[in-house]
Amino acid sequence: MRNTLGDLNNHLFAQLERLNDESLTGEKLVEEISKAKAVTSVASQIIATGSLVLEAKRLADDRMNADTTIPRMLEG
């Protein structure tokens, strides 16, 4: 696997370190804050997608033990 949640975690901590750089001021700080917001937005989507996949897996596992159906959009 090319990118993992561990990689995401590393990127988030790297972004936090850049935000904590006390030498950043003015426009450079504004630019880094803007990048941090973009990174946070993408990370949130990655996490939400991972949660959806995990929930779909749980439903699939439950389906084997019960007579339930999975919505078509979640079938893999």
N, C-alpha and C positions, 0 to 999 in steps of 0.2 A: 504494500500500500504506500502510495507516494506521500500523502498528507494524512496526519492522524490528529486526534484530539490532543495528544501530547505536543505535537507541533503547534497547534493553535494556542495551547497554554504558554508555550515558549514565546510565541509572537506577542501575546498579550502582556507578558511580563517584560519583554523588551520594550514594548510601547510605554509601559509604565515607567521604566527606567529613563526613557527619553523625556517623558513629561517631568520627571524629577530633576532633570538637568538644570541646575540653578543658573547656568550661563546663558540659557535661552531667555531672550527678552524680546519685546516688541513684535515685529512681524514674524520672526522665526518662531516665537512662542505661539502666536496665533495660528501659524501654519501647522505646527505640531499638534495643537489642540484639534484643528480641523481633521488632520490625519487620524488622530485618536478616535474621533467620533465616527469616521468611516470604518476604521478597524472594528470598533465596537458593534457597529451595525451589521457588518458581515459576520462577525463572530456570533452574534445573536441568532442570525439565520442558520448558520452551521449547527449551532447547538439545538435549535428548534427542529431542524431536519433530523438530527441524530435522535432526538427524543421521539419524533414521529416514527422513525424506523424501529426503535426499540419497542414502542407501543404496538406497532404492527406485528413484530415478532412475538410479543406476549400474546396478542390475540390469536395469531396462528398456532401457537403452542396450546392455548386454551381450546381452540377449535378442534384439535386432535382429541381432546378429552371431553368435548361437549358438542352438541349439535348447534353450532352457531355459524354465521356467514360473515365474511369480511367484505366490506364495501369494495366494489370493483377497482376504484382508484388506488386502493392500497394493496391490491394483489401484486405479487412480484413474479 
